[in-house]
Amino acid sequence: MEWPDPETLPVSTLAAPTFAPEQVALFREVLQILNQHQLPYAVAGAFALQHHTAIWRTTKDLDLFLPAEYVGGAIAHLEKVGLRCDVLDPAWLAKARRGNYFVDLITGMSNGIIRVDQCWIERSSPTEVFDVKTRVLAAEELLASKLFVQFRERYDGADMVHIIYATRGNLDWQRILSLAGEHYELLLSILVLFHYIYPACGSYVPDEVWNTLLGRLQKSLARPEPTTSFRGTLLDEKMFAVDVNEWGLHDALAESRAKDRRRIEPCSTPASRDTHENRRAG
């Protein structure tokens, strides 16, 4: 296996990247069209991270979060102006493209656990992207959207701890606990990581949050839930394939996706490329 050259890996920075004119034009056009037709959405991804932390990231796409029932309408309007639109995974992802640049229309996590609803849009904040008035995910939803991005080749732990650090912990922690739900251990693991990275900033996470999460963990250790025996594929279906295929554990990912009935309606142009590589966006 060839490992990436460390010299080519991105380095975190507050310096804004240079965006190609074609990229800016695409992003502005899509935002203006969605605004014109009053479709509910919020900017996520690299632009939301910059909004909340000031950290810039080079990106070829613009991530937009919206409830699944509005994606079909968005696709119809975008296709009318000549954009190619593909539903890459009806469970969570469609793409609009022109040339080498993309806009992702995202309705939740690929594993079906966290779904975007109208509340995400209502809680978003006004901002501007390339001089277009728009809205950006609240810090709480942005953090929650990254909880399951813990793949071998992509891990958003740094983004999550940067959100906590940059906001000085001034977050709606009850909202974050609610979004994490029964997957609270993932949130606890990120808070432990935050404490390790920023040991002098312990006050950024309220004692009540620590007590709640640690109490739930202690209760789970004392009385394990027999119906929840394995959840590895919710994080990475490839790295935990051996558990399902050779050790006989149930496929939590397949089970979760089967329960999720909110699907994106296919657009007129079918996706023509492998959807697996695109599931790691967000």
C-alpha positions in Angstrom: 0.0 0.0 0.0 1.3 3.5 -0.9 0.8 6.1 1.8 0.2 9.7 0.8 3.2 12.0 0.6 3.1 14.1 3.9 4.2 17.1 1.8 1.0 16.9 -0.2 -1.4 16.7 2.7 -3.4 19.8 3.6 -2.2 21.9 6.5 -4.8 23.7 8.7 -4.7 27.5 8.3 -6.6 30.7 8.7 -5.5 31.9 5.2 -8.3 31.8 2.6 -7.6 29.5 -0.4 -7.7 30.7 -4.0 -11.0 29.6 -5.6 -11.1 29.2 -9.4 -13.5 31.6 -11.2 -15.5 28.7 -12.5 -15.9 27.3 -9.0 -17.1 30.6 -7.6 -19.5 31.1 -10.5 -21.1 27.6 -9.9 -21.4 28.1 -6.1 -22.9 31.6 -6.5 -25.4 30.4 -9.2 -26.6 27.4 -7.1 -27.1 29.5 -4.0 -28.9 32.2 -5.9 -31.3 29.6 -7.5 -32.1 28.0 -4.2 -32.7 31.4 -2.7 -34.9 32.5 -5.6 -37.1 29.5 -5.2 -37.1 29.8 -1.4 -35.9 26.3 -0.8 -34.8 25.6 2.8 -31.2 24.8 3.1 -28.0 25.6 5.1 -24.4 25.7 4.0 -22.2 23.1 5.7 -18.8 21.6 5.1 -15.7 23.8 4.6 -17.6 27.1 4.5 -19.5 26.3 7.8 -16.3 25.3 9.5 -14.7 28.6 8.4 -17.7 30.5 9.7 -17.5 29.0 13.2 -13.7 28.5 13.6 -12.1 30.9 11.0 -10.2 27.8 9.7 -10.1 27.6 5.9 -10.0 24.4 3.9 -9.3 23.9 0.2 -12.4 22.3 -1.3 -13.8 21.5 -4.7 -17.4 21.3 -3.6 -20.0 23.2 -1.7 -22.0 21.2 0.9 -25.6 22.2 1.3 -27.8 20.5 3.9 -31.6 20.3 3.3 -34.5 18.0 4.2 -34.9 15.1 1.8 -38.3 16.2 0.6 -36.8 19.4 -1.0 -34.0 17.8 -3.0 -36.2 16.9 -5.9 -37.3 20.5 -6.3 -33.8 21.7 -6.0 -32.6 19.3 -8.7 -35.4 20.3 -11.1 -34.4 24.0 -10.8 -30.7 23.3 -11.2 -31.2 21.1 -14.2 -33.1 23.9 -15.9 -30.0 26.0 -16.0 -27.9 23.2 -17.5 -26.3 21.7 -14.5 -25.8 17.9 -14.4 -27.5 16.5 -11.4 -27.1 12.9 -10.1 -28.6 11.1 -7.1 -25.6 9.2 -5.9 -27.3 7.7 -3.0 -31.1 8.1 -2.4 -30.5 7.7 1.3 -28.6 11.0 1.6 -26.7 12.4 -1.3 -27.3 14.2 -4.7 -24.7 16.2 -6.6 -25.0 19.1 -9.1 -21.9 19.7 -11.2 -20.4 21.8 -13.9 -16.9 20.8 -15.1 -14.7 19.7 -12.2 -16.7 21.4 -9.5 -19.6 20.1 -7.5 -22.4 21.1 -5.1 -23.5 18.4 -2.7 -27.1 18.2 -1.6 -27.0 16.3 1.6 -30.0 15.1 3.7 -28.1 13.4 6.5 -25.4 10.9 7.3 -24.8 8.0 4.9 -25.5 5.5 7.7 -29.0 6.8 8.2 -28.5 7.7 11.8 -28.6 11.5 11.7 -31.2 13.2 9.4 -31.6 16.8 8.4 -35.0 18.2 9.2 -36.6 21.7 9.2 -35.2 22.4 12.6 -31.7 22.4 11.2 -32.6 25.1 8.8 -34.5 27.1 11.4 -31.5 27.0 13.7 -29.0 28.1 11.0 -27.5 31.6 10.9 -27.4 34.3 8.2 -24.1 34.6 6.4 -22.6 35.4 3.0 -20.8 33.0 0.6 -19.1 34.7 -2.3 -21.3 37.8 -1.7 -24.5 35.8 -1.8 -26.8 36.0 1.2 -27.3 32.6 2.6 -27.4 30.6 5.8 -24.9 28.4 7.6 -25.4 25.4 9.9 -25.4 26.2 13.6 -22.3 25.0 15.4 -24.2 22.3 17.1 -25.5 20.7 13.9 -22.2 21.1 12.2 -20.5 19.2 15.1 -23.2 16.5 15.0 -22.8 16.1 11.3 -19.2 15.1 11.8 -19.7 12.5 14.6 -19.8 9.6 12.3 -17.0 10.8 10.0 -14.5 8.4 11.5 -13.2 6.4 8.5 -9.7 5.1 8.1 -9.0 7.6 5.3 -11.0 10.5 6.8 -11.4 11.5 10.4 -13.2 14.7 11.4 -12.1 14.7 15.0 -9.9 17.8 14.6 -12.9 19.7 13.1 -15.0 18.8 16.1 -12.5 19.8 18.7 -11.8 23.0 16.8 -15.5 23.9 16.9 -15.5 23.5 20.7 -12.3 25.4 21.1 -13.2 28.3 18.7 -16.6 28.8 20.3 -15.1 28.5 23.8 -17.7 25.9 24.5 -20.5 28.4 24.2 -22.8 25.8 22.6 -26.2 24.5 23.2 -25.0 21.3 24.8 -28.5 19.9 25.4 -29.0 20.2 21.6 -25.8 18.3 21.0 -26.7 15.6 23.5 -30.0 15.3 21.8 -28.5 15.0 18.3 -26.0 12.4 19.5 -28.8 10.4 21.2 -28.1 6.8 21.8 -24.7 7.2 20.1 -23.5 9.3 23.0 -20.2 7.4 23.3 -19.0 9.0 20.0 -19.6 12.4 21.6 -17.9 11.4 24.8 -14.9 10.2 22.8 -14.6 13.6 21.1 -14.8 15.4 24.4 -12.0 13.2 25.8 -10.0 14.0 22.7 -10.7 17.7 23.3 -9.5 17.5 26.9 -6.3 15.8 25.7 -5.6 18.4 23.0 -6.6 21.4 25.1 -6.1 20.4 28.8 -6.2 24.0 30.0 -9.7 24.5 28.5 -11.6 22.1 30.7 -14.3 24.8 31.5 -15.4 24.8 27.8 -17.3 21.6 28.5 -19.8 22.0 31.3 -19.6 19.6 34.3 -23.2 18.6 33.7 -22.3 17.3 30.2 -19.4 15.2 31.6 -21.6 13.9 34.4 -24.4 13.0 32.0 -22.1 11.2 29.5 -19.9 9.4 32.0 -23.0 8.4 34.0 -24.6 6.8 30.9 -21.3 5.0 30.2 -21.1 3.6 33.7 -24.7 2.5 33.5 -24.0 0.8 30.2 -20.9 -1.0 31.5 -22.8 -2.2 34.5 -25.8 -3.4 32.5 -24.9 -4.0 28.9 -27.8 -3.8 26.4 -28.0 -7.2 24.8 -29.8 -6.0 21.7 -26.8 -3.7 20.8 -24.0 -6.1 20.2 -22.1 -4.5 17.4 -22.1 -1.1 15.7 -18.8 -1.0 13.8 -20.2 -0.7 10.3 -22.0 2.5 11.3 -18.5 4.1 11.3 -16.7 2.2 8.5 -18.2 -0.7 6.6 -14.8 -1.6 5.0 -12.7 -1.7 8.2 -15.4 -3.7 10.0 -16.4 -6.0 7.1 -14.6 -8.9 8.8 -16.9 -8.6 11.7 -20.0 -9.1 9.5 -18.6 -11.3 6.7 -16.4 -13.7 8.7 -17.2 -13.3 12.4 -21.0 -13.5 11.9 -22.0 -10.2 13.6 -25.0 -8.4 12.3 -24.6 -5.5 9.8 -25.7 -2.4 11.8 -25.2 -0.2 8.7 -27.6 -2.2 6.5 -30.1 -2.4 9.4 -30.0 1.4 9.9 -30.3 2.3 6.3 -33.3 -0.2 5.9 -35.1 1.6 8.7 -34.7 5.0 7.1 -37.7 5.7 4.8 -36.8 9.3 3.8 -35.3 9.0 0.4 -34.3 11.4 -2.3 -36.4 11.1 -5.4 -34.2 10.2 -8.4 -33.5 13.0 -10.9 -33.8 12.7 -14.7 -30.2 11.9 -15.2 -29.1 8.6 -13.4 -25.9 8.5 -11.5 -23.3 6.8 -13.7 -20.4 6.4 -11.3 -19.6 4.4 -8.2 -21.5 5.9 -5.3 -19.3 4.3 -2.6 -16.5 6.8 -2.9 -19.0 9.7 -2.5 -20.5 8.5 0.7 -17.6 10.0 2.7 -18.5 13.6 1.9 -20.0 15.9 4.4 
